[in-house]
Amino acid sequence: MSDTLNKQGVAMLRSELELMMAERTNLLRVVGAAAVLMANTDGRNLPAEAAEAAEMLSTLVNSLPEETLREALVSVQAEIRVGQP
């Protein structure tokens, strides 16, 4: 009986881990798209009501660890151009 419960527990954990990995993949794509949008947006041209949201988004994207941001950009097949506008 204990072996059956253990197998069920492992199966539940595996299922939960798969769901979390799929969610991570989706979140990386969202972050990648947001990063590309921010990199290609001139904040001076935004309406005032959008500027605050854009600043918040920019701050959040910039606070990510570099490796996570790289993964996000790769997930949306964005080119990483260092030092270019």
Backbone hydrogen bonds, N-H to C=O, Kabsch-Sander energy under -0.5 kcal/mol:
donor,donor_aa,acceptor,acceptor_aa,energy
5,L,1,M,-2.3
6,N,2,S,-2.5
7,K,3,D,-2.3
8,Q,4,T,-2.2
9,G,5,L,-2.5
10,V,6,N,-2.5
11,A,7,K,-2.3
12,M,8,Q,-2.5
13,L,9,G,-2.5
14,R,10,V,-2.6
15,S,11,A,-2.3
16,E,12,M,-2.5
17,L,13,L,-2.6
18,E,14,R,-2.3
19,L,15,S,-2.1
20,M,16,E,-2.4
21,M,17,L,-2.4
22,A,18,E,-2.1
23,E,19,L,-2.3
24,R,20,M,-2.5
25,T,21,M,-2.2
26,N,22,A,-2.1
27,L,23,E,-2.7
28,L,24,R,-2.7
29,R,25,T,-1.8
30,V,26,N,-2.0
31,V,27,L,-2.7
32,G,28,L,-2.7
33,A,29,R,-2.4
34,A,30,V,-2.5
35,A,31,V,-2.7
36,V,32,G,-2.3
37,L,33,A,-2.5
38,M,34,A,-2.7
39,A,35,A,-2.3
40,N,36,V,-1.4
41,T,38,M,-1.1
43,G,41,T,-0.9
45,N,42,D,-2.4
46,L,43,G,-1.3
50,A,47,P,-1.4
51,A,47,P,-1.4
52,E,48,A,-0.8
54,A,50,A,-2.5
55,E,51,A,-2.3
56,M,52,E,-2.2
57,L,53,A,-2.6
58,S,54,A,-2.6
59,T,55,E,-2.4
60,L,56,M,-2.4
61,V,57,L,-2.6
62,N,58,S,-2.5
63,S,59,T,-1.2
64,L,61,V,-1.2
69,L,65,P,-2.3
70,R,66,E,-2.5
71,E,67,E,-2.4
72,A,68,T,-2.3
73,L,69,L,-2.5
74,V,70,R,-2.6
75,S,71,E,-2.1
76,V,72,A,-0.8
76,V,73,L,-0.6
77,Q,74,V,-1.7
78,A,73,L,-3.0
81,R,79,E,-0.7
82,V,80,I,-0.6
84,Q,81,R,-0.7
